Each structure stands twice: as C-alpha cells, then as structure tokens.
C-alpha cells in the first residue's frame, strides 16, 4: 500500500481548489502517515513475530530430529557380536588339547571343517577323518622308537682320580706303552 503516497495523489490534492492551503498540507501529511503506517511494524509486534518464528522452528526441529538409536539393538551390532563370539571360540579351541596336532597355518581351515552342531561326532573323531584326507594339515607323529634324545656322552665309568686314572686313560687312548726303568 505504499502506492497511496504517489505524485499523482499529491498533484490531485494540490489542484483541488476547494481545499485551503492548511487542508492541503494536512491531507499530504495524512497520506504520508498512512504510507509509513502501512509497512511500519511496532517493536512489540516484531518481538511477538520473532518469538512465534522461534517456537515454530523449535517444533519443526523436534519433529525432524532423528530418533535415538540403541546400538545394542542394531543388526550390525548383533552381527559383530556373533563374529566376536565365533572368534573367541576359535581362539579357545586353538589353545585346547583337541587341536594340538594341527599345524598353525592350517588351524583355521581345520577348525572350519569341524561340525559343531548338536548330535555331531566328537571333535577327535572328526579330526581323525580330516587327517585321513588332509594329512599335510597335521604335525607328523614323533616316532622315537622308544629312545629318548641324548645330549652329550653316555654316562659310563667314573671320574678320573688324579694320576692313577689319567695315565691309564692316556695309554688306552693313544696306545702308549711306557718304558720300564731299570
């Protein structure tokens, strides 16, 4: 409504001969006041509009806010928990006596071949079956023939006793026969 205070409307007021100069001035100021009042916003009205806009923005933000996610209930978390439990079980099995003869680099392969369902054969029986087909995955059995490894010379005889044992040992080793005196 700012179009009220235009040159055309002022020209009409100025050319109206029925109006006195004071009435013309009053009408021009009246037009000017209406033009200002049309777009003028009071401080209280501006503050009320601002508060209303802030409240509307808060309500919209609350509505648009994503719901909090409980990580423990997500599918990814449950899958990760399952993988961790399987890894823990595998590491426990690695240290157990059941898998003692399996080579380290083939452990995972052998472990994954084992059937762990209810009613499955015992692990030792399954390992025996796997060992028949995949002999290279297992350590070779230690066949010592009943002997134990010996480090050093066998324990026989006794310690030398001064000259008495040393001389005889020297003679035996080198075939030295001492000459008789006299």
Contact map, one row per residue, 1 for C-alpha under 8 A:
11110000000000000000000000000000001001100000000000000000000000000000000000000000000000000000000000000000000000000000000000000000000000000000000000000000000000000000000000000000000000
11111000000000000000000000000000001101100000000000000000000000000000000000000000000000000000000000000000000000000000000000000000000000000000000000000000000000000000000000000000000000
11111100000000000000000000000000001000000000000000000000000000000000000000000000000000000000000000000000000000000000000000000000000000000000000000000000000000000000000000000000000000
11111100100000000000000000000010011000000000000000000000000000000000000000000000000000000000000000000000000000000000000000000000000000000000000000000000000000000000000000000000000000
01111110110000000000000000000011001000000000000000000000000000000000000000000000000000000000000000000000000000000000000000000000000000000000000000000000000000000000000000000000000000
00111111110000000000000000000000000000000000000000000000000000000000000000000000000000000000000000000000000000000000000000000000000000000000000000000000000000000000000000000000000000
00001111111000000000000000000000000000000000000000000000000000000000000000000000000000000000000000000000000000000000000000000000000000000000000000000000000000000000000000000000000000
00000111111100000000000000000000000000000000000000000000000000000000000000000000000000000000000000000000000000000000000000000000000000000000000000000000000000000000000000000000000000
00011111111110000000000000000000000000000000000000000000000000000000000000000000000000000000000000000000000000000000000000000000000000000000000000000000000000000000000000000000000000
00001111111111000000000000010000000000000000000000000000000000000000000000000000000000000000000000000000000000000000000000000000000000000000000000000000000000000000000000000000000000
00000011111111100000000000000000000000000000000000000000000000000000000000000000000000000000000000000000000000000000000000000000000000000000000000000000000000000000000000000000000000
00000001111111110000000000000000000000000000000000000000000000000000000000000000000000000000000000000000000000000000000000000000000000000000000000000000000000000000000000000000000000
00000000111111110000000100110000000000000000000000000000000000000000000000000000000000000000000000000000000000000000000000000000000000000000000000000000000000000000000000000000000000
00000000011111111000000100000000000000000000000000000000000000000000000000000000000000000000000000000000000000000000000000000000000000000000000000000000000000000000000000000000000000
00000000001111111000000000000000000000000000000000000000000000000000000000000000000000000000000000000000000000000000000000000000000000000000000000000000000000000000000000000000000000
00000000000111111110000000000000000000000000000000000000000000000000000000000000000000000000000000000000000000000000000000000000000000000000000000000000000000000000000000000000000000
00000000000001111111000000000000000000000000000000000000000000000000000000000000000000000000000000000000000000000000000000000000000000000000000000000000000000000000000000000000000000
00000000000000011111000000000000000000000000000000000000000000000000000000000000000000000000000000000000000000000000000000000000000000000000000000000000000000000000000000000000000000
00000000000000011111111100000000000000000000000000000000000000000000000000000000000000000000000000000000000000000000000000000000000000000000000000000000000000000000000000000000000000
00000000000000001111111100000000000000000000000000000000000000000000000000000000000000000000000000000000000000000000000000000000000000000000000000000000000000000000000000000000000000
00000000000000000011111110000000000000000000000000000000000000000000000000000000000000000000000000000000000000000000000000000000000000000000000000000000000000000000000000000000000000
00000000000000000011111111000000000000000000000000000000000000000000000000000000000000000000000000000000000000000000000000000000000000000000000000000000000000000000000000000000000000
00000000000000000011111111100000000000000000000000000000000000000000000000000000000000000000000000000000000000000000000000000000000000000000000000000000000000000000000000000000000000
00000000000011000011111111110000000000000000000000000000000000000000000000000000000000000000000000000000000000000000000000000000000000000000000000000000000000000000000000000000000000
00000000000000000000111111111000000000000000000000000000000000000000000000000000000000000000000000000000000000000000000000000000000000000000000000000000000000000000000000000000000000
00000000000000000000011111111100000000000000000000000000000000000000000000000000000000000000000000000000000000000000000000000000000000000000000000000000000000000000000000000000000000
00000000000010000000001111111110000000000000000000000000000000000000000000000000000000000000000000000000000000000000000000000000000000000000000000000000000000000000000000000000000000
00000000010010000000000111111111000000000000000000000000000000000000000000000000000000000000000000000000000000000000000000000000000000000000000000000000000000000000000000000000000000
00000000000000000000000011111111100000000000000000000000000000000000000000000000000000000000000000000000000000000000000000000000000000000000000000000000000000000000000000000000000000
00000000000000000000000001111111110000000000000000000000000000000000000000000000000000000000000000000000000000000000000000000000000000000000000000000000000000000000000000000000000000
00011000000000000000000000111111111000000000000000000000000000000000000000000000000000000000000000000000000000000000000000000000000000000000000000000000000000000000000000000000000000
00001000000000000000000000011111111100000000000000000000000000000000000000000000000000000000000000000000000000000000000000000000000000000000000000000000000000000000000000000000000000
00000000000000000000000000001111111110000000000000000000000000000000000000000000000000000000000000000000000000000000000000000000000000000000000000000000000000000000000000000000000000
00010000000000000000000000000111111111000000000000000000000000000000000000000000000000000000000000000000000000000000000000000000000000000000000000000000000000000000000000000000000000
11111000000000000000000000000011111111100000000000000000000000000000000000000000000000000000000000000000000000000000000000000000000000000000000000000000000000000000000000000000000000
01000000000000000000000000000001111111110000000000000000000000000000000000000000000000000000000000000000000000000000000000000000000000000000000000000000000000000000000000000000000000
00000000000000000000000000000000111111111000000000000000000000000000000000000000000000000000000000000000000000000000000000000000000000000000000000000000000000000000000000000000000000
11000000000000000000000000000000011111110000000000000000000000000000000000000000000000000000000000000000000000000000000000000000000000000000000000000000000000000000000000000000000000
11000000000000000000000000000000001111111000000000000000000000000000000000000000000000000000000000000000000000000000000000000000000000000000000000000000000000000000000000000000000000
00000000000000000000000000000000000111111100000000000000000000000000000000000000000000000000000000000000000000000000000000000000000000000000000000000000000000000000000000000000000000
00000000000000000000000000000000000010111110110000000000000000000000000000000000000000000000000000000000000000000000000000000000000000000000000000000000000000000000000000000000000000
00000000000000000000000000000000000000011111110000000000000000000000000000000000000000000000000000000000000000000000000000000000000000000000000000000000000000000000000000000000000000
00000000000000000000000000000000000000001111111000000000000000000000000000000000000000000000000000000000000000000000000000000000000000000000000000000000000000000000000000000000000000
00000000000000000000000000000000000000000111111100000000000000000000000000000000000000000000000000000000000000000000000000000000000000000000000000000000000000000000000000000000000000
00000000000000000000000000000000000000001111111110000000000000000000000000000000000000000000000000000000000000000000000000000000000000000000000000000000000000000000000000000000000000
00000000000000000000000000000000000000001111111111000000000000000000000000000000000000000000000000000000000000000000000000000000000000000000000000000000000000000000000000000000000000
00000000000000000000000000000000000000000011111111100000000000000000000000000000000000000000000000000000000000000000000000000000000000000000000000000000000000000000000000000000000000
00000000000000000000000000000000000000000001111111110000000000000000000000000000000000000000000000000000000000000000000000000000000000000000000000000000000000000000000000000000000000
00000000000000000000000000000000000000000000111111111000000000000000000000000000000000000000000000000000000000000000000000000000000000000000000000000000000000000000000000000000000000
00000000000000000000000000000000000000000000011111111100000000000000000000000000000000000000000000000000000000000000000000000000000000000000000000000000000000000000000000000000000000
00000000000000000000000000000000000000000000001111111110000000000000000000000000000000000000000000000000000000000000000000000000000000000000000000000000000000000000000000000000000000
00000000000000000000000000000000000000000000000111111111000000000000000000000000000000000000000000000000000000000000000000000000000000000000000000000000000000000000000000000000000000
00000000000000000000000000000000000000000000000011111111100000000000000000000000000000000000000000000000000000000000000000000000000000000000000000000000000000000000000000000000000000
00000000000000000000000000000000000000000000000001111111110000000000000000000000000000000000000000000000000000000000000000000000000000000000000000000000000000000000000000000000000000
00000000000000000000000000000000000000000000000000111111111000000000000000000000000000000000000000000000000000000000000000000000000000000000000000000000000000000000000000000000000000
00000000000000000000000000000000000000000000000000011111111100000000000000000000000000000000000000000000000000000000000000000000000000000000000000000000000000000000000000000000000000
00000000000000000000000000000000000000000000000000001111111110000000000000000000000000000000000000000000000000000000000000000000000000000000000000000000000000000000000000000000000000
00000000000000000000000000000000000000000000000000000111111111000000000000000000000000000000000000000000000000000000000000000000000000000000000000000000000000000000000000000000000000
00000000000000000000000000000000000000000000000000000011111111100000000000000000000000000000000000000000000000000000000000000000000000000000000000000000000000000000000000000000000000
00000000000000000000000000000000000000000000000000000001111111110000000000000000000000000000000000000000000000000000000000000000000000000000000000000000000000000000000000000000000000
00000000000000000000000000000000000000000000000000000000111111111000000000000000000000000000000000000000000000000000000000000000000000000000000000000000000000000000000000000000000000
00000000000000000000000000000000000000000000000000000000011111111000000000000000000000000000000000000000000000000000000000000000000000000000000000000000000000000000000000000000000000
00000000000000000000000000000000000000000000000000000000001111111000000000000000000000000000000000000000000000000000000000000000000000000000000000000000000000000000000000000000000000
00000000000000000000000000000000000000000000000000000000000111111100000000000000000000000000000000000000000000000000000000000000000000000000000000000000000000000000000000000000000000
00000000000000000000000000000000000000000000000000000000000011111110000000000000000000000000000000000000000000000000000000000000000000000000000000000000000000000000000000000000000000
00000000000000000000000000000000000000000000000000000000000000011111000000000000000000000000000000000000000000000000000000000000000000000000000000000000000000000000000000000000000000
00000000000000000000000000000000000000000000000000000000000000001111100000000000000000000000000000000000000000000000000000000000000000000000000000000000000000000000000000000000000000
00000000000000000000000000000000000000000000000000000000000000000111110000000000000000000000000000000000000000000000000000000000000000000000000000000000000000000000000000000000000000
00000000000000000000000000000000000000000000000000000000000000000011111000000000000000000000000000000000000000000000000000000000000000000000000000000000000000000000000000000000000000
00000000000000000000000000000000000000000000000000000000000000000001111111000000000000000000000000000000000000000000000000000000000000000000000000000000000000000000000000000000000000
00000000000000000000000000000000000000000000000000000000000000000000111111001000000000000000000000000000000000000000000000000000000000000000000000000000000000000000000000000000000000
00000000000000000000000000000000000000000000000000000000000000000000011111001100000000000000000000000000000000000000000000000000000000000000000000000000000000000000000000000000000000
00000000000000000000000000000000000000000000000000000000000000000000011111101100000000000000000000000000000000000000000000000000000000000000000000000000000000000000000000000000000000
00000000000000000000000000000000000000000000000000000000000000000000011111111100000000000000000000000000000000000000000000000000000000000000000000000000000000000000000000000000000000
00000000000000000000000000000000000000000000000000000000000000000000000011111110000000000000000000000000000000000000000000000000000000000000000000000000000000000000000000000000000000
00000000000000000000000000000000000000000000000000000000000000000000000001111111000000000000000000000000000000000000000000000000000000000000000000000000000000000000000000000000000000
00000000000000000000000000000000000000000000000000000000000000000000001111111111100000000000000000000000000000000000000000000000000000000000000000000000000000000000000000000000000000
00000000000000000000000000000000000000000000000000000000000000000000000111111111110000000000000000000000000000000000000000000000000000000000000000000000000000000000000000000000000000
00000000000000000000000000000000000000000000000000000000000000000000000000111111111000000000000000000000000000000000000000000000000000000000000000000000000000000000000000000000000000
00000000000000000000000000000000000000000000000000000000000000000000000000011111111100000000000000000000000000000000000000000000000000000000000000000000000000000000000000000000000000
00000000000000000000000000000000000000000000000000000000000000000000000000001111111110000000000000000000000000000000000000000000000000000000000000000000000000000000000000000000000000
00000000000000000000000000000000000000000000000000000000000000000000000000000111111111000000000000000000000000000000000000000000000000000000000000000000000000000000000000000000000000
00000000000000000000000000000000000000000000000000000000000000000000000000000011111111100000000000000000000000000000000000000000000000000000000000000000000000000000000000000000000000
00000000000000000000000000000000000000000000000000000000000000000000000000000001111111110000000000000000000000000000000000000000000000000000000000000000000000000000000000000000000000
00000000000000000000000000000000000000000000000000000000000000000000000000000000111111111000000000000000000000000000000000000000000000000000000000000000000000000000000000000000000000
00000000000000000000000000000000000000000000000000000000000000000000000000000000011111111100000000000000000000000000000000000000000000000000000000000000000000000000000000000000000000
00000000000000000000000000000000000000000000000000000000000000000000000000000000001111111110000000000000000000000000000000000000000000000000000000000000000000000000000000000000000000
00000000000000000000000000000000000000000000000000000000000000000000000000000000000111111111000000000000000000000000000000000000000000000000000000000000000000000000000000000000000000
00000000000000000000000000000000000000000000000000000000000000000000000000000000000011111111100000000000000000000000000000000000000000000000000000000000000000000000000000000000000000
00000000000000000000000000000000000000000000000000000000000000000000000000000000000001111111110000000000000100100000000000000000000000000000000000000000000000000000000000000000000000
00000000000000000000000000000000000000000000000000000000000000000000000000000000000000111111111000000000000000000000000000000000000000000000000000000000000000000000000000000000000000
00000000000000000000000000000000000000000000000000000000000000000000000000000000000000011111111100000000000000000000000000000000000000000000000000000000000000000000000000000000000000
00000000000000000000000000000000000000000000000000000000000000000000000000000000000000001111111101100000000000000000000000000000000000000000000000000000000000000000000000000000000000
00000000000000000000000000000000000000000000000000000000000000000000000000000000000000000111111100110000001000000000000000000000000000000000000000000000000000000000000000000000000000
00000000000000000000000000000000000000000000000000000000000000000000000000000000000000000011111110110000000000000000000000000000000000000000000000000000000000000000000000000000000000
00000000000000000000000000000000000000000000000000000000000000000000000000000000000000000001111111110000000000000000000000000000000000000000000000000000000000000000000000000000000000
00000000000000000000000000000000000000000000000000000000000000000000000000000000000000000000001111110000000000000000000000000000000000000000000000000000000000000000000000000000000000
00000000000000000000000000000000000000000000000000000000000000000000000000000000000000000000100111111000000000000000000000110000000000000000000000000000000000000000000000000000000000
00000000000000000000000000000000000000000000000000000000000000000000000000000000000000000000111111111100001000000000000000000000000000000000000000000000000000000000000000000000000000
00000000000000000000000000000000000000000000000000000000000000000000000000000000000000000000011111111100000000000000000000000000000000000000000000000000000000000000000000000000000000
00000000000000000000000000000000000000000000000000000000000000000000000000000000000000000000000001111110000000000000000000000000000000000110000000000000000000000000000000000000000000
00000000000000000000000000000000000000000000000000000000000000000000000000000000000000000000000000111111011001000000000000000000000000001110000000000000000000000000000000000000000000
00000000000000000000000000000000000000000000000000000000000000000000000000000000000000000000000000001111111000000000000000000000000000001110000000000000000000000000000000000000000000
00000000000000000000000000000000000000000000000000000000000000000000000000000000000000000000000000000111111000000000000000000000000000000000000000000000000000000000000000000000000000
00000000000000000000000000000000000000000000000000000000000000000000000000000000000000000000000000000011111100000000000000000000000000000000000000000000000000000000000000000000000000
00000000000000000000000000000000000000000000000000000000000000000000000000000000000000000000000000000111111111000000000000000000000000001000000000000000000000000000000000000000000000
00000000000000000000000000000000000000000000000000000000000000000000000000000000000000000000010000100111111111100000000000000000000000001000000000000000000000000000000000000000000000
00000000000000000000000000000000000000000000000000000000000000000000000000000000000000000100000000000000111111110000000000000000000000000000000000000000000000000000000000000000000000
00000000000000000000000000000000000000000000000000000000000000000000000000000000000000000000000000000000011111111000000000000000000000000000000000000000000000000000000000000000000000
00000000000000000000000000000000000000000000000000000000000000000000000000000000000000000000000000000100011111111100000000000000010000001000000000000000000000000000000000000000000000
00000000000000000000000000000000000000000000000000000000000000000000000000000000000000000100000000000000001111111100000000000000000000000000000000000000000000000000000000000000000000
00000000000000000000000000000000000000000000000000000000000000000000000000000000000000000000000000000000000111111110000000000000000000000000000000000000000000000000000000000000000000
00000000000000000000000000000000000000000000000000000000000000000000000000000000000000000000000000000000000011111110000000000000000000000000000000000000000000000000000000000000000000
00000000000000000000000000000000000000000000000000000000000000000000000000000000000000000000000000000000000001111111000000100110000000000000000000000000000000000000000000000000000000
00000000000000000000000000000000000000000000000000000000000000000000000000000000000000000000000000000000000000011111100110000100000000000000000000000000000000000000000000000000000000
00000000000000000000000000000000000000000000000000000000000000000000000000000000000000000000000000000000000000000111110100000000000000000000000000000000000000000000000000000000000000
00000000000000000000000000000000000000000000000000000000000000000000000000000000000000000000000000000000000000000011111100000000000000000000000000000000000000000000000000000000000000
00000000000000000000000000000000000000000000000000000000000000000000000000000000000000000000000000000000000000000001111100000000000000000000000000000000000000000000000000000000000000
00000000000000000000000000000000000000000000000000000000000000000000000000000000000000000000000000000000000000000000111110000000000000000000000000000000000000000000000000000000000000
00000000000000000000000000000000000000000000000000000000000000000000000000000000000000000000000000000000000000000011111111000000000000000000000000000000000000000000000000000000000000
00000000000000000000000000000000000000000000000000000000000000000000000000000000000000000000000000000000000000000010001111101100000000000000000000000000000000000000000000000000000000
00000000000000000000000000000000000000000000000000000000000000000000000000000000000000000000000000000000000000000000000111111100000000000000000000000000000000000000000000000000000000
00000000000000000000000000000000000000000000000000000000000000000000000000000000000000000000000001000000000000000100000011111110000000000000000000000000000000000000000000000000000000
00000000000000000000000000000000000000000000000000000000000000000000000000000000000000000000000001000000000000000000000001111111000000000000000000000000000000000000000000000000000000
00000000000000000000000000000000000000000000000000000000000000000000000000000000000000000000000000000000000000000000000011111111100000000000000000000000000000000000000000000000000000
00000000000000000000000000000000000000000000000000000000000000000000000000000000000000000000000000000000000000000110000011111111110000000000000000000000000000000000000000000000000000
00000000000000000000000000000000000000000000000000000000000000000000000000000000000000000000000000000000000000000100000000111111111000000000000000000000000000000000000000000000000000
00000000000000000000000000000000000000000000000000000000000000000000000000000000000000000000000000000000000000000000000000011111111100000000000000000000000000000000000000000000000000
00000000000000000000000000000000000000000000000000000000000000000000000000000000000000000000000000000000000000000000000000001111111110000000000000000000000000000000000000000000000000
00000000000000000000000000000000000000000000000000000000000000000000000000000000000000000000000000000000000001000000000000000111111111100000000000000000000000000000000000000000000000
00000000000000000000000000000000000000000000000000000000000000000000000000000000000000000000000000000000000000000000000000000011111111101100000000000000000000000000000000000000000000
00000000000000000000000000000000000000000000000000000000000000000000000000000000000000000000000000000000000000000000000000000001111111100000000000000000000000000000000000000000000000
00000000000000000000000000000000000000000000000000000000000000000000000000000000000000000000000000000000000000000000000000000000111111100000000000000000000000000000000000000000000000
00000000000000000000000000000000000000000000000000000000000000000000000000000000000000000000000000000000000000000000000000000000011111111100000000000000000000000000000000000000000000
00000000000000000000000000000000000000000000000000000000000000000000000000000000000000000000000000000000000000000000000000000000011111111100000000000000000000000000000000000000000000
00000000000000000000000000000000000000000000000000000000000000000000000000000000000000000000000000000000000000000000000000000000000001111110000000000000000000000000000000000000000000
00000000000000000000000000000000000000000000000000000000000000000000000000000000000000000000000000000110011001000000000000000000001001111110000000000000000000000000000000000000000000
00000000000000000000000000000000000000000000000000000000000000000000000000000000000000000000000000001110000000000000000000000000001001111111000000000000000000000000000000000000000000
00000000000000000000000000000000000000000000000000000000000000000000000000000000000000000000000000001110000000000000000000000000000000011111100000000000000000000000000000000000000000
00000000000000000000000000000000000000000000000000000000000000000000000000000000000000000000000000000000000000000000000000000000000000000111110000000000000000000000000000000000000000
00000000000000000000000000000000000000000000000000000000000000000000000000000000000000000000000000000000000000000000000000000000000000000011111000000000000000000000000000000000000000
00000000000000000000000000000000000000000000000000000000000000000000000000000000000000000000000000000000000000000000000000000000000000000001111100000000000000000000000000000000000000
00000000000000000000000000000000000000000000000000000000000000000000000000000000000000000000000000000000000000000000000000000000000000000000111111000000000000000000000000000000000000
00000000000000000000000000000000000000000000000000000000000000000000000000000000000000000000000000000000000000000000000000000000000000000000011111110000000000000000000000000000000000
00000000000000000000000000000000000000000000000000000000000000000000000000000000000000000000000000000000000000000000000000000000000000000000001111100000000000000000000000000000000000
00000000000000000000000000000000000000000000000000000000000000000000000000000000000000000000000000000000000000000000000000000000000000000000001111110000000000000000000000000000000000
00000000000000000000000000000000000000000000000000000000000000000000000000000000000000000000000000000000000000000000000000000000000000000000000111111000000000000000000000000000000000
00000000000000000000000000000000000000000000000000000000000000000000000000000000000000000000000000000000000000000000000000000000000000000000000101111100000000000000000000000000000000
00000000000000000000000000000000000000000000000000000000000000000000000000000000000000000000000000000000000000000000000000000000000000000000000000111110000000000000000000000000000000
00000000000000000000000000000000000000000000000000000000000000000000000000000000000000000000000000000000000000000000000000000000000000000000000000011111110000000000000000000000000000
00000000000000000000000000000000000000000000000000000000000000000000000000000000000000000000000000000000000000000000000000000000000000000000000000001111100000000000000000000000000000
00000000000000000000000000000000000000000000000000000000000000000000000000000000000000000000000000000000000000000000000000000000000000000000000000000111110000000000000000000000000000
00000000000000000000000000000000000000000000000000000000000000000000000000000000000000000000000000000000000000000000000000000000000000000000000000000111111000000000000000000000000000
00000000000000000000000000000000000000000000000000000000000000000000000000000000000000000000000000000000000000000000000000000000000000000000000000000101111100000000000000000000000000
00000000000000000000000000000000000000000000000000000000000000000000000000000000000000000000000000000000000000000000000000000000000000000000000000000000111110000000000000000000000000
00000000000000000000000000000000000000000000000000000000000000000000000000000000000000000000000000000000000000000000000000000000000000000000000000000000011111000000000000000000000000
00000000000000000000000000000000000000000000000000000000000000000000000000000000000000000000000000000000000000000000000000000000000000000000000000000000001111100000000000000000000000
00000000000000000000000000000000000000000000000000000000000000000000000000000000000000000000000000000000000000000000000000000000000000000000000000000000000111110000000000000000000000
00000000000000000000000000000000000000000000000000000000000000000000000000000000000000000000000000000000000000000000000000000000000000000000000000000000000011111000000000000000000000
00000000000000000000000000000000000000000000000000000000000000000000000000000000000000000000000000000000000000000000000000000000000000000000000000000000000001111101110000000000000000
00000000000000000000000000000000000000000000000000000000000000000000000000000000000000000000000000000000000000000000000000000000000000000000000000000000000000111111110000000000000000
00000000000000000000000000000000000000000000000000000000000000000000000000000000000000000000000000000000000000000000000000000000000000000000000000000000000000011111110000000000000000
00000000000000000000000000000000000000000000000000000000000000000000000000000000000000000000000000000000000000000000000000000000000000000000000000000000000000001111111000000000000000
00000000000000000000000000000000000000000000000000000000000000000000000000000000000000000000000000000000000000000000000000000000000000000000000000000000000000011111111100000000000000
00000000000000000000000000000000000000000000000000000000000000000000000000000000000000000000000000000000000000000000000000000000000000000000000000000000000000011111111110000000000000
00000000000000000000000000000000000000000000000000000000000000000000000000000000000000000000000000000000000000000000000000000000000000000000000000000000000000011111111111000000000000
00000000000000000000000000000000000000000000000000000000000000000000000000000000000000000000000000000000000000000000000000000000000000000000000000000000000000000011111111100000000000
00000000000000000000000000000000000000000000000000000000000000000000000000000000000000000000000000000000000000000000000000000000000000000000000000000000000000000001111111110000000000
00000000000000000000000000000000000000000000000000000000000000000000000000000000000000000000000000000000000000000000000000000000000000000000000000000000000000000000111111111000000000
00000000000000000000000000000000000000000000000000000000000000000000000000000000000000000000000000000000000000000000000000000000000000000000000000000000000000000000011111111111000000
00000000000000000000000000000000000000000000000000000000000000000000000000000000000000000000000000000000000000000000000000000000000000000000000000000000000000000000001111111111100000
00000000000000000000000000000000000000000000000000000000000000000000000000000000000000000000000000000000000000000000000000000000000000000000000000000000000000000000000111111111000000
00000000000000000000000000000000000000000000000000000000000000000000000000000000000000000000000000000000000000000000000000000000000000000000000000000000000000000000000011111111000000
00000000000000000000000000000000000000000000000000000000000000000000000000000000000000000000000000000000000000000000000000000000000000000000000000000000000000000000000001111111000000
00000000000000000000000000000000000000000000000000000000000000000000000000000000000000000000000000000000000000000000000000000000000000000000000000000000000000000000000001111111100000
00000000000000000000000000000000000000000000000000000000000000000000000000000000000000000000000000000000000000000000000000000000000000000000000000000000000000000000000001111111110000
00000000000000000000000000000000000000000000000000000000000000000000000000000000000000000000000000000000000000000000000000000000000000000000000000000000000000000000000000100011111000
00000000000000000000000000000000000000000000000000000000000000000000000000000000000000000000000000000000000000000000000000000000000000000000000000000000000000000000000000000001111100
00000000000000000000000000000000000000000000000000000000000000000000000000000000000000000000000000000000000000000000000000000000000000000000000000000000000000000000000000000000111110
00000000000000000000000000000000000000000000000000000000000000000000000000000000000000000000000000000000000000000000000000000000000000000000000000000000000000000000000000000000011111
00000000000000000000000000000000000000000000000000000000000000000000000000000000000000000000000000000000000000000000000000000000000000000000000000000000000000000000000000000000001111
00000000000000000000000000000000000000000000000000000000000000000000000000000000000000000000000000000000000000000000000000000000000000000000000000000000000000000000000000000000000111
